[in-house]
Amino acid sequence: MRITIERSNLLKSLNHVHRVVERRNTIPILSNVLLKADGQNLDMKATDLDLEITEATPASVEQAGATTVPAHLLYDIVRKLSDGSEVLLATSTDGGSMTVQSGRSKFSLQCLPESDFPDLTAGTFTHSFKLKATDLKMLIDRTQFAISTEETRYYLNGIFFHTIESKGELKLRAVATDGHRLARADVDAPSGSEGMPGIIIPRKTVGELQKLVDNPEAIVTVEVSDAKIRMTIGSIVLTSKLIDGTFPDYQRVIPTGNDKEMRVDCTSFAQAVDRVSTISSERGRAVKLALSEGQLMLTVNNPDSGSATEEVAVGYDTDAMEIGFNAKYLLDITAQLSGEEAIFLLADAGSPTLIRDTAGDDALYVLMPMRV
Protein backbone atom coordinates (compact mmCIF):
# COMPACT_ATOMS: atom_id res chain seq x y z
CA MET A 1 0.00 0.00 0.00
CA ARG A 2 1.24 3.46 -0.88
CA ILE A 3 -0.94 6.57 -0.74
CA THR A 4 -0.72 10.34 -0.31
CA ILE A 5 -3.44 12.11 1.64
CA GLU A 6 -4.07 15.62 2.97
CA ARG A 7 -3.34 15.85 6.69
CA SER A 8 -6.65 17.64 7.44
CA ASN A 9 -8.70 14.89 5.74
CA LEU A 10 -6.73 12.13 7.45
CA LEU A 11 -7.02 13.81 10.86
CA LYS A 12 -10.76 14.42 10.52
CA SER A 13 -11.46 10.75 9.69
CA LEU A 14 -9.08 9.42 12.33
CA ASN A 15 -10.78 11.67 14.85
CA HIS A 16 -14.10 9.99 14.04
CA VAL A 17 -12.89 6.39 14.12
CA HIS A 18 -10.09 6.28 16.73
CA ARG A 19 -12.41 7.15 19.64
CA VAL A 20 -14.04 3.72 19.41
CA VAL A 21 -10.72 2.04 20.25
CA GLU A 22 -10.28 1.29 23.95
CA ARG A 23 -6.87 2.37 25.23
CA ARG A 24 -6.42 -0.83 27.22
CA ASN A 25 -6.93 -3.96 25.16
CA THR A 26 -6.19 -7.59 25.88
CA ILE A 27 -6.60 -8.36 22.16
CA PRO A 28 -3.80 -6.50 20.27
CA ILE A 29 -5.72 -6.18 16.96
CA LEU A 30 -8.49 -4.20 18.71
CA SER A 31 -5.95 -1.45 19.46
CA ASN A 32 -5.49 -0.97 15.72
CA VAL A 33 -7.30 0.87 12.96
CA LEU A 34 -7.79 -0.89 9.63
CA LEU A 35 -6.55 1.15 6.65
CA LYS A 36 -7.68 0.03 3.19
CA ALA A 37 -6.59 1.95 0.09
CA ASP A 38 -8.57 1.33 -3.09
CA GLY A 39 -9.57 3.43 -6.11
CA GLN A 40 -9.67 7.08 -5.00
CA ASN A 41 -10.26 6.47 -1.29
CA LEU A 42 -8.70 5.42 1.96
CA ASP A 43 -11.21 3.45 4.04
CA MET A 44 -10.68 3.38 7.80
CA LYS A 45 -12.33 1.07 10.28
CA ALA A 46 -12.13 0.73 14.07
CA THR A 47 -14.09 -1.52 16.42
CA ASP A 48 -14.37 -2.69 20.03
CA LEU A 49 -16.49 -5.72 18.96
CA ASP A 50 -19.70 -3.98 20.10
CA LEU A 51 -19.38 -0.83 18.01
CA GLU A 52 -17.74 -0.27 14.64
CA ILE A 53 -17.14 2.96 12.71
CA THR A 54 -15.93 3.13 9.12
CA GLU A 55 -15.20 6.20 7.04
CA ALA A 56 -14.01 6.75 3.47
CA THR A 57 -11.65 9.68 2.76
CA PRO A 58 -10.38 10.89 -0.64
CA ALA A 59 -6.71 9.99 -1.21
CA SER A 60 -4.20 9.69 -4.03
CA VAL A 61 -3.67 5.92 -4.23
CA GLU A 62 -0.42 4.84 -5.93
CA GLN A 63 -0.67 1.26 -4.77
CA ALA A 64 -3.81 -0.33 -3.34
CA GLY A 65 -3.54 -2.46 -0.23
CA ALA A 66 -4.61 -2.84 3.39
CA THR A 67 -3.02 -3.04 6.83
CA THR A 68 -3.72 -2.24 10.49
CA VAL A 69 -1.72 0.10 12.75
CA PRO A 70 -2.14 1.34 16.35
CA ALA A 71 -5.08 3.76 16.23
CA HIS A 72 -4.22 6.19 19.04
CA LEU A 73 -0.57 6.33 18.01
CA LEU A 74 -1.41 7.16 14.38
CA TYR A 75 -3.93 9.79 15.51
CA ASP A 76 -1.38 11.45 17.83
CA ILE A 77 1.26 11.52 15.05
CA VAL A 78 -1.10 13.04 12.46
CA ARG A 79 -2.40 15.55 15.02
CA LYS A 80 1.15 16.87 15.57
CA LEU A 81 2.03 17.21 11.89
CA SER A 82 1.95 20.73 10.47
CA ASP A 83 -1.26 22.20 9.04
CA GLY A 84 -1.82 21.93 5.30
CA SER A 85 0.80 19.23 4.82
CA GLU A 86 0.53 16.08 2.70
CA VAL A 87 1.05 12.73 4.39
CA LEU A 88 2.57 9.68 2.73
CA LEU A 89 1.48 6.28 4.06
CA ALA A 90 3.47 3.30 2.73
CA THR A 91 3.74 -0.28 3.94
CA SER A 92 6.98 -2.26 3.80
CA THR A 93 7.32 -5.12 1.30
CA ASP A 94 6.83 -7.74 4.03
CA GLY A 95 3.82 -5.85 5.45
CA GLY A 96 5.34 -5.77 8.94
CA SER A 97 5.57 -1.98 9.22
CA MET A 98 4.11 1.23 7.78
CA THR A 99 5.93 4.49 7.14
CA VAL A 100 4.17 7.77 7.91
CA GLN A 101 6.03 10.63 6.24
CA SER A 102 5.28 14.34 6.06
CA GLY A 103 7.87 17.04 5.26
CA ARG A 104 10.97 16.18 7.26
CA SER A 105 9.10 13.97 9.73
CA LYS A 106 9.18 10.23 9.28
CA PHE A 107 7.68 7.53 11.51
CA SER A 108 7.61 3.77 11.27
CA LEU A 109 4.71 1.91 12.88
CA GLN A 110 4.31 -1.80 13.57
CA CYS A 111 1.52 -3.44 11.57
CA LEU A 112 -0.73 -6.41 12.22
CA PRO A 113 -2.23 -8.25 9.22
CA GLU A 114 -5.56 -7.09 7.84
CA SER A 115 -6.86 -10.68 7.91
CA ASP A 116 -6.82 -10.62 11.75
CA PHE A 117 -9.14 -7.61 11.92
CA PRO A 118 -12.63 -8.55 13.16
CA ASP A 119 -15.73 -7.73 11.13
CA LEU A 120 -18.93 -6.79 12.94
CA THR A 121 -21.20 -8.58 10.47
CA ALA A 122 -24.41 -6.67 10.36
CA GLY A 123 -26.85 -9.39 9.26
CA THR A 124 -30.15 -8.26 7.79
CA PHE A 125 -31.98 -5.16 8.93
CA THR A 126 -35.77 -5.25 9.15
CA HIS A 127 -36.44 -1.51 9.09
CA SER A 128 -34.78 1.38 7.30
CA PHE A 129 -35.60 5.09 7.40
CA LYS A 130 -34.05 8.52 6.98
CA LEU A 131 -33.85 11.05 9.80
CA LYS A 132 -32.65 14.65 9.87
CA ALA A 133 -29.38 14.98 11.82
CA THR A 134 -30.99 17.84 13.79
CA ASP A 135 -33.85 15.54 14.90
CA LEU A 136 -31.48 12.75 15.94
CA LYS A 137 -29.26 15.23 17.79
CA MET A 138 -32.28 16.68 19.60
CA LEU A 139 -33.47 13.22 20.71
CA ILE A 140 -29.99 12.36 22.02
CA ASP A 141 -29.22 15.75 23.61
CA ARG A 142 -32.53 15.88 25.47
CA THR A 143 -32.25 12.39 26.97
CA GLN A 144 -28.66 11.13 27.24
CA PHE A 145 -27.89 12.80 30.60
CA ALA A 146 -30.45 10.48 32.25
CA ILE A 147 -28.78 7.23 31.07
CA SER A 148 -27.95 5.01 34.05
CA THR A 149 -24.32 4.17 34.80
CA GLU A 150 -25.29 1.31 37.11
CA GLU A 151 -24.03 -1.87 35.46
CA THR A 152 -26.42 -4.14 37.41
CA ARG A 153 -29.44 -2.70 35.59
CA TYR A 154 -27.74 -2.99 32.21
CA TYR A 155 -31.02 -2.44 30.32
CA LEU A 156 -30.98 1.19 31.56
CA ASN A 157 -27.43 1.79 30.21
CA GLY A 158 -28.70 3.32 26.98
CA ILE A 159 -31.48 5.26 25.24
CA PHE A 160 -34.70 3.42 24.38
CA PHE A 161 -35.86 4.31 20.84
CA HIS A 162 -39.30 3.23 19.64
CA THR A 163 -42.31 4.44 17.69
CA ILE A 164 -45.52 5.30 19.53
CA GLU A 165 -48.82 6.96 18.73
CA SER A 166 -49.26 10.23 20.60
CA LYS A 167 -52.28 12.52 20.11
CA GLY A 168 -53.21 10.70 16.93
CA GLU A 169 -49.76 11.03 15.33
CA LEU A 170 -46.96 8.50 15.07
CA LYS A 171 -43.82 9.66 16.90
CA LEU A 172 -40.25 8.39 17.12
CA ARG A 173 -39.54 8.57 20.83
CA ALA A 174 -36.32 8.46 22.87
CA VAL A 175 -36.43 7.66 26.60
CA ALA A 176 -33.66 7.37 29.21
CA THR A 177 -33.88 6.85 32.95
CA ASP A 178 -31.66 5.91 35.87
CA GLY A 179 -34.48 5.37 38.36
CA HIS A 180 -34.09 8.86 39.89
CA ARG A 181 -35.00 10.87 36.80
CA LEU A 182 -36.49 10.22 33.39
CA ALA A 183 -36.13 12.12 30.13
CA ARG A 184 -38.40 11.68 27.14
CA ALA A 185 -38.29 13.37 23.71
CA ASP A 186 -40.33 12.95 20.53
CA VAL A 187 -40.03 13.78 16.83
CA ASP A 188 -42.44 12.96 14.01
CA ALA A 189 -41.84 9.34 13.02
CA PRO A 190 -40.05 9.18 9.64
CA SER A 191 -41.48 7.06 6.86
CA GLY A 192 -40.24 3.46 7.18
CA SER A 193 -39.98 3.48 10.98
CA GLU A 194 -43.53 2.19 11.48
CA GLY A 195 -43.57 -1.04 13.45
CA MET A 196 -39.83 -1.02 14.14
CA PRO A 197 -38.75 -3.01 17.21
CA GLY A 198 -38.11 -1.02 20.38
CA ILE A 199 -34.31 -0.80 20.68
CA ILE A 200 -31.86 0.22 23.43
CA ILE A 201 -28.80 1.99 22.01
CA PRO A 202 -25.81 1.65 24.40
CA ARG A 203 -24.28 4.65 26.15
CA LYS A 204 -20.96 4.50 24.25
CA THR A 205 -22.74 4.38 20.87
CA VAL A 206 -24.92 7.33 21.91
CA GLY A 207 -21.78 9.31 22.82
CA GLU A 208 -20.17 8.63 19.43
CA LEU A 209 -23.37 9.46 17.55
CA GLN A 210 -23.61 12.77 19.38
CA LYS A 211 -20.19 13.76 17.99
CA LEU A 212 -20.98 12.57 14.45
CA VAL A 213 -24.26 14.47 13.96
CA ASP A 214 -22.56 17.87 14.04
CA ASN A 215 -23.68 18.91 10.52
CA PRO A 216 -27.24 20.27 10.78
CA GLU A 217 -27.82 19.79 7.03
CA ALA A 218 -27.01 16.05 7.13
CA ILE A 219 -29.53 13.27 6.66
CA VAL A 220 -28.93 10.08 8.65
CA THR A 221 -29.92 6.71 7.18
CA VAL A 222 -30.96 4.43 10.03
CA GLU A 223 -31.21 0.65 9.67
CA VAL A 224 -32.54 -1.42 12.54
CA SER A 225 -32.86 -5.08 13.49
CA ASP A 226 -33.55 -6.76 16.84
CA ALA A 227 -29.86 -7.01 17.66
CA LYS A 228 -28.05 -4.24 15.70
CA ILE A 229 -28.34 -0.72 14.37
CA ARG A 230 -26.47 0.86 11.48
CA MET A 231 -26.38 4.60 10.85
CA THR A 232 -24.91 6.18 7.74
CA ILE A 233 -23.98 9.87 7.89
CA GLY A 234 -22.29 10.96 4.65
CA SER A 235 -19.15 8.83 4.29
CA ILE A 236 -19.33 7.55 7.89
CA VAL A 237 -21.00 4.26 8.76
CA LEU A 238 -21.58 3.38 12.41
CA THR A 239 -22.69 -0.17 13.27
CA SER A 240 -23.49 -1.13 16.83
CA LYS A 241 -24.86 -4.01 18.83
CA LEU A 242 -27.96 -3.14 20.84
CA ILE A 243 -28.51 -3.82 24.53
CA ASP A 244 -30.23 -7.18 24.80
CA GLY A 245 -32.80 -6.48 27.48
CA THR A 246 -36.32 -5.20 28.11
CA PHE A 247 -36.72 -1.50 28.87
CA PRO A 248 -39.14 -1.01 31.78
CA ASP A 249 -42.65 0.38 31.26
CA TYR A 250 -41.68 4.03 31.65
CA GLN A 251 -45.27 5.25 31.08
CA ARG A 252 -46.19 4.09 34.59
CA VAL A 253 -43.80 6.52 36.28
CA ILE A 254 -44.94 9.60 34.34
CA PRO A 255 -47.41 11.30 36.71
CA THR A 256 -50.74 12.40 35.23
CA GLY A 257 -52.50 13.93 38.25
CA ASN A 258 -49.97 16.59 39.32
CA ASP A 259 -52.19 19.65 39.79
CA LYS A 260 -49.84 22.22 41.34
CA GLU A 261 -48.16 24.29 38.61
CA MET A 262 -45.07 26.43 39.11
CA ARG A 263 -43.65 28.55 36.30
CA VAL A 264 -40.17 29.92 36.75
CA ASP A 265 -37.60 31.72 34.60
CA CYS A 266 -35.26 28.96 33.57
CA THR A 267 -31.98 30.92 33.72
CA SER A 268 -32.54 32.61 37.07
CA PHE A 269 -33.78 29.33 38.60
CA ALA A 270 -30.73 27.39 37.39
CA GLN A 271 -28.35 30.09 38.63
CA ALA A 272 -30.05 30.17 42.04
CA VAL A 273 -29.89 26.36 42.38
CA ASP A 274 -26.23 26.44 41.37
CA ARG A 275 -25.43 29.14 43.93
CA VAL A 276 -27.15 27.56 46.95
CA SER A 277 -25.83 24.07 46.11
CA THR A 278 -22.27 25.36 46.51
CA ILE A 279 -22.71 24.67 50.22
CA SER A 280 -24.10 21.15 49.83
CA SER A 281 -22.03 18.06 50.55
CA GLU A 282 -20.98 15.84 47.66
CA ARG A 283 -22.89 12.92 49.16
CA GLY A 284 -26.21 14.60 49.77
CA ARG A 285 -26.77 17.30 47.18
CA ALA A 286 -30.33 18.00 48.35
CA VAL A 287 -31.89 21.42 47.81
CA LYS A 288 -35.25 22.22 49.45
CA LEU A 289 -37.86 24.11 47.44
CA ALA A 290 -40.40 25.93 49.64
CA LEU A 291 -43.29 27.22 47.53
CA SER A 292 -45.75 29.91 48.48
CA GLU A 293 -47.82 32.28 46.36
CA GLY A 294 -45.55 34.01 43.81
CA GLN A 295 -42.39 32.98 45.61
CA LEU A 296 -39.93 30.10 45.80
CA MET A 297 -37.39 29.80 48.60
CA LEU A 298 -34.39 27.55 47.87
CA THR A 299 -32.56 26.21 50.94
CA VAL A 300 -29.50 24.02 51.41
CA ASN A 301 -28.33 22.86 54.83
CA ASN A 302 -25.00 21.16 55.33
CA PRO A 303 -24.19 20.26 58.96
CA ASP A 304 -20.47 20.37 58.16
CA SER A 305 -20.21 23.74 56.42
CA GLY A 306 -23.32 25.87 56.92
CA SER A 307 -26.48 26.81 55.02
CA ALA A 308 -27.66 28.89 52.07
CA THR A 309 -30.99 30.37 50.98
CA GLU A 310 -32.18 32.28 47.95
CA GLU A 311 -35.56 33.61 46.86
CA VAL A 312 -36.84 33.39 43.30
CA ALA A 313 -40.03 34.95 41.94
CA VAL A 314 -42.32 32.31 40.42
CA GLY A 315 -45.76 31.94 38.93
CA TYR A 316 -47.54 29.87 41.61
CA ASP A 317 -50.95 30.37 43.23
CA THR A 318 -51.79 27.05 44.93
CA ASP A 319 -51.26 25.72 48.46
CA ALA A 320 -47.85 26.24 50.03
CA MET A 321 -45.62 23.15 49.90
CA GLU A 322 -42.05 21.96 50.41
CA ILE A 323 -40.18 19.40 48.33
CA GLY A 324 -36.52 18.38 48.02
CA PHE A 325 -34.50 17.49 44.92
CA ASN A 326 -30.95 16.54 44.02
CA ALA A 327 -29.40 19.85 42.88
CA LYS A 328 -27.31 18.24 40.13
CA TYR A 329 -30.38 16.53 38.66
CA LEU A 330 -32.26 19.84 38.64
CA LEU A 331 -29.36 21.52 36.82
CA ASP A 332 -29.07 18.66 34.31
CA ILE A 333 -32.73 19.05 33.38
CA THR A 334 -32.80 22.87 33.22
CA ALA A 335 -29.75 22.70 30.92
CA GLN A 336 -31.91 20.84 28.38
CA LEU A 337 -34.76 23.37 28.35
CA SER A 338 -34.73 25.74 25.40
CA GLY A 339 -37.72 27.91 26.42
CA GLU A 340 -37.45 30.92 28.70
CA GLU A 341 -39.62 29.35 31.38
CA ALA A 342 -39.71 25.93 33.00
CA ILE A 343 -43.05 24.45 34.06
CA PHE A 344 -43.01 22.26 37.19
CA LEU A 345 -46.11 20.14 37.80
CA LEU A 346 -46.08 18.96 41.42
CA ALA A 347 -48.30 16.73 43.59
CA ASP A 348 -46.72 16.47 47.04
CA ALA A 349 -43.34 16.10 48.77
CA GLY A 350 -43.18 12.34 48.19
CA SER A 351 -44.36 12.08 44.57
CA PRO A 352 -42.46 12.45 41.29
CA THR A 353 -42.52 15.90 39.69
CA LEU A 354 -43.08 16.55 36.00
CA ILE A 355 -40.98 19.24 34.30
CA ARG A 356 -41.84 20.63 30.89
CA ASP A 357 -40.36 23.14 28.48
CA THR A 358 -42.37 26.14 27.30
CA ALA A 359 -40.59 25.98 23.92
CA GLY A 360 -42.76 23.03 22.83
CA ASP A 361 -44.12 19.72 24.03
CA ASP A 362 -41.55 17.49 22.35
CA ALA A 363 -39.71 16.75 25.60
CA LEU A 364 -40.65 16.13 29.21
CA TYR A 365 -38.76 15.17 32.38
CA VAL A 366 -39.72 13.32 35.54
CA LEU A 367 -37.74 13.85 38.74
CA MET A 368 -38.03 11.84 41.94
CA PRO A 369 -37.96 13.93 45.13
CA MET A 370 -35.42 13.60 47.96
CA ARG A 371 -36.00 13.76 51.69
CA VAL A 372 -34.71 17.04 53.15
Disulfide bonds with the S-S distance in Angstrom:
none
